[in-house]
Amino acid sequence: LLEELPTVPAAARLSLESIRSDVRSLSEKLKAVGEKITGKTDRFFDEISCHFANSEEHVENMEERLEQMDSLISFLAAYFCEEKNQFKIEECFKILFTFTCRLRSALNISKFVLQDNEARLRRQQRREECLNAKSALAHSSSELDLTKRSGANNTKTLFELLEKSE
């Protein structure tokens, strides 16, 4: 989910109304500049008019996207069962941003807890292996205790046999 919403933090910081205001301001300024350069025959104004036409296209494109945004906001308001007039997309993005931050935090905590549990299990397994090895060693050493007499016919211990061989 976090990878699917990479633009939510940036969108949560923006205001749709300020974007609309900026686009409106750009459009008005372009119209004012357009009125000033129309009818000019100078070569300099010919080059500027090319850039000016490009800028007008970009502003018109932004205005169209804002209209599309309005229809998408209406769809979202209906989807979340909110009143169209009271639904604020900025609040929606802030809620999504908060959710993604908390989700990321919970995932990090969960990852840490899992790593801690795995480390605890490994330590416990090592302890159990160590205890098993000690008990096996104690058991095998008691069975192989060479200082004890083995059998009724042989009454000498290994220690005694080794002393005689020297």
C-alpha positions in Angstrom: 0.0 0.0 0.0 2.8 2.4 0.8 4.4 1.9 -2.6 1.0 2.6 -4.3 0.6 6.0 -2.6 4.0 7.7 -3.1 2.5 11.2 -3.8 0.3 11.3 -0.7 2.8 13.2 1.5 3.3 15.9 -1.2 -0.5 16.1 -1.8 -1.2 16.5 1.9 0.9 19.7 2.0 -0.9 21.3 -1.0 -4.1 23.2 -1.0 -6.3 22.7 -4.0 -7.7 26.3 -3.6 -4.2 27.8 -3.8 -3.5 25.7 -6.9 -6.7 27.0 -8.5 -5.8 30.6 -7.5 -2.3 30.2 -9.0 -3.8 28.8 -12.3 -6.3 31.6 -12.4 -3.6 34.2 -11.8 -1.4 32.7 -14.5 -4.3 32.7 -16.9 -5.2 36.3 -16.2 -1.5 37.4 -16.6 -1.2 35.5 -19.9 -4.3 37.2 -21.2 -2.9 40.6 -20.2 0.5 39.8 -21.9 -1.4 38.4 -24.9 -3.2 41.7 -25.4 0.0 43.6 -25.2 1.9 41.6 -27.8 -0.9 41.1 -30.3 -0.3 43.2 -33.4 3.4 43.7 -32.7 5.5 42.9 -35.8 8.9 43.0 -34.4 11.0 39.8 -34.7 11.5 39.7 -31.0 7.8 39.5 -30.4 7.5 36.8 -33.1 9.8 34.6 -30.9 8.0 35.5 -27.7 4.6 34.8 -29.2 5.7 31.2 -29.9 6.6 30.8 -26.2 3.5 32.6 -25.3 1.3 30.2 -27.3 3.1 27.3 -25.6 2.4 28.8 -22.1 -1.3 29.3 -23.0 -1.6 25.6 -23.9 0.0 24.6 -20.6 -2.4 26.8 -18.6 -5.4 25.5 -20.6 -4.2 22.0 -19.9 -4.0 22.8 -16.2 -7.5 24.3 -16.2 -8.8 21.1 -17.9 -7.1 19.0 -15.3 -8.6 21.0 -12.5 -12.1 20.4 -14.0 -11.2 16.6 -14.1 -10.1 17.0 -10.5 -13.5 18.4 -9.6 -15.3 15.4 -11.0 -12.9 13.0 -9.2 -13.5 14.8 -6.0 -17.2 14.5 -6.5 -16.7 10.7 -7.1 -14.6 10.4 -3.9 -17.2 12.3 -1.8 -19.8 9.9 -3.0 -17.5 6.9 -2.4 -16.9 8.0 1.2 -20.6 8.9 1.7 -19.8 12.6 2.3 -21.6 15.6 1.2 -20.2 16.9 -2.0 -20.1 20.5 -0.8 -18.5 19.7 2.5 -15.9 17.2 1.3 -12.4 18.6 1.4 -9.8 16.7 -0.6 -7.1 18.3 1.5 -8.5 16.6 4.6 -8.7 13.3 2.7 -5.0 13.5 1.8 -4.1 14.5 5.3 -6.0 11.5 6.7 -4.3 9.2 4.1 -0.9 10.7 5.0 -1.4 10.1 8.7 -2.6 6.6 8.0 0.4 5.8 5.8 2.8 7.2 8.5 1.2 5.1 11.2 1.2 2.1 8.9 4.9 2.6 8.2 5.6 3.0 11.9 3.6 -0.1 12.8 5.4 -2.1 10.1 8.8 -1.0 11.4 7.8 -1.9 15.0 6.4 -5.3 13.8 9.7 -5.9 12.0 11.7 -5.1 15.1 9.5 -7.4 17.2 9.9 -10.2 14.7 13.6 -9.8 14.7 13.6 -9.7 18.5 11.5 -12.9 18.7 13.7 -14.7 16.2 16.8 -13.7 18.2 15.1 -14.9 21.4 14.2 -18.2 19.8 17.8 -18.7 18.6 19.2 -18.0 22.1 16.7 -20.4 23.6 17.6 -23.1 21.0 21.3 -22.6 21.8 20.7 -22.9 25.5 18.7 -26.1 25.0 21.4 -27.5 22.7 24.0 -26.6 25.3 22.0 -28.2 28.1 21.4 -31.3 26.0 25.1 -31.5 25.2 26.0 -31.2 28.9 23.5 -33.9 29.9 24.7 -36.2 27.1 28.3 -35.6 28.2 27.4 -36.2 31.8 25.5 -39.4 30.9 28.2 -40.7 28.6 31.0 -39.9 31.1 29.1 -41.7 33.9 28.7 -44.8 31.6 32.4 -44.7 30.6 33.8 -43.9 34.0 37.0 -45.9 33.8 37.7 -45.5 37.5 34.8 -47.9 38.3 35.4 -51.6 38.3 33.8 -53.3 35.3 32.5 -56.8 35.6 33.0 -59.4 38.4 36.0 -61.2 36.8 38.1 -58.1 36.4 38.6 -56.5 39.7 41.3 -54.0 38.7 40.5 -50.5 37.6 42.0 -48.9 34.5 44.0 -46.6 36.8 45.6 -49.6 38.4 46.3 -51.2 35.0 48.0 -48.0 33.8 50.2 -47.8 36.9 51.4 -51.3 36.4 52.3 -50.7 32.8 54.7 -47.9 33.6 
